[in-house]
């Protein structure tokens, strides 16, 4: 048994890394859509974490229609019951056909499970995936262990750190 708290097994992601990984996700999704030539009709970002990857993927794949769905499933670092706070345009979404739904991470899969019930024919993609949530995502780039806490660049501030052997 470890004395570490769950967030102490950290995986720190820089802005450069999220950009590289989101571009890799775009490459994996290129020509994979159901439209003519494998195109996607729209990107829907799961706020807040999915917004940066969605912006990058939309740019890389030249998708001009971008919307958001706001799902709250965390209170700080504690998972709670997932609920939709804001839905994307209903006329755009339909059953999800041709829609690429993006998030930064699938953890337990509860958020994607809720969104998948709403849009069963959408394609779900995340940059990072944990084993419990992996069945809920169609495409991802990097898998991390379930007990790893990912520190995204939008959650961190740069600050001075004392050298290991003192200053």
Buried (B, 14 or more C-beta within 10 A) or exposed (E): EEEEEEEEBEBEBEEEBBBBBBBBBBEEBBEBBEEEEEBBBBBBBBBBBBBBBBBBBBBBBEBEEBBBBBBBBBEEEEEEEBEBEEBBEEEEBEEBBBBBBBBBBBBBBBBBBBBBEBBEEBBBBBBBBBEEBBEBBBBBBBEBEBEBBBBBBEEEEEEEEEEEEEE
